[in-house]
Amino acid sequence: MAAAGGGPGPTRVPAIEVEHLSRRFGAIEAVRDVSFRVEQGEIFGLLGPNGAGKTTTIKVLLSLLKPSSGRVRILGIDVAEQPARARRYVGWVPQETAVDPLLTGRENLLLVAGMYHLPPADAARRAEELLQLVDLSDAADRVVRDYSGGMRKRLDLAMGLVHRPAVLVLDEPTLGLDIQTRRRLWQYIRTFRDRGTTILLTTHYLEEADWLCDRVAIIDGGRCLALDAPARLKARYGSEYLELRVAAGQPAEQVRQLARQLEVLEPVMEVEVDWPGSSSGLAVRIGLRVRDSLAALEPVLATCRAAGIALEGVAARPATLDDVFLHLTGRALRDGETAG
């Protein structure tokens, strides 16, 4: 059993088990037969737009909702049957920061420690340990209303760890933060995992899931569409990308003809032509979704030469989780978020 949180038994059971989970709200089925397992010490991501079923799944996991059917276990404990016991092993950091701006950072942590009935001496030691862990020792006795957004989120993460949970649920942990602060928080999340805490997170930043998560589940319309390590999902469903920058002065009809010729090449999956305004001074760009950019490069360039089209440059991009989401759902995650 992992040390973090202290599990309920001697065997190494999964940190989270979700089996055929469904949750209805009247005629609406928000979650439809979703199943997944999260192993101890894993960072696991739930990806999908608003309305996909992520929040409902998390609320069932946190015993805030009962399932309509199926089962959820935390370290082997049935959440519906023993919610109070299961809750002891789970920490939750919601999307909106839950810190009290009128208290200091240390006082916020001691307040949470009191809610978990930690003895005063243990609470003080735990607060100091967590302040060091998230690099807030120097600001520990400052009022939180004077903290930056990144500092508040770091304190929020620490508050979710006060009772040493085996499982930490993070709902959009870096939403609205700048990229430098987001990447710093990624390092903290990995540190939590390295110290034995299992992490389940939701995020709309697919590069965040790609960098952080050992495995991800892609959920849309209440169903789990795919579940695997990001690299394996990208290899199975993703596509690489080639961008051709057409040299200035190339006749438009010749460019259109080239695009039609590129569409029929075996390595090419999709062709898009970006026509900038005539007064913009920008080059025409041809985007190609391909299975393998290295394998596609030679026939693509040969086709350009045969068509008499000169290029200013060529750029390649590897497959991303955005490509996977687009393949599985027919839309980008941000498009789905807008619709949601």
Buried (B, 14 or more C-beta within 10 A) or exposed (E): BBEBBEBBEEEEBBBBBBBEBBBBEEEEBBBBBBBBBBBBBBBBBBBBBEBBBBBBBBBBBBBBBEBBEBBBBBBBBBBBEBBEBBBBBBBBBBBEBBBBEEBBBBBBBBBBBEEBEBEEEEBBEBBBBBBEBBEBBEBBEBBBEEBEEBBBBBBBBBBBBBBBBBBBBBBBBBBEBEEEBBEBBBEBBBEBBEEBBBBBBBBBBBBBBBBBBBBBBBBBBBBBBBBBEBEEBBEEBBBBBBBBBBEEEBEEEEBEBBBEBBEEBEBBBEBEBEEEEEEEEEBBBBBBBBBEBEEBBEBBBEBBEEBEBEBEEBEBBEBBBBBBBBBBBEBBBEBBBEEE
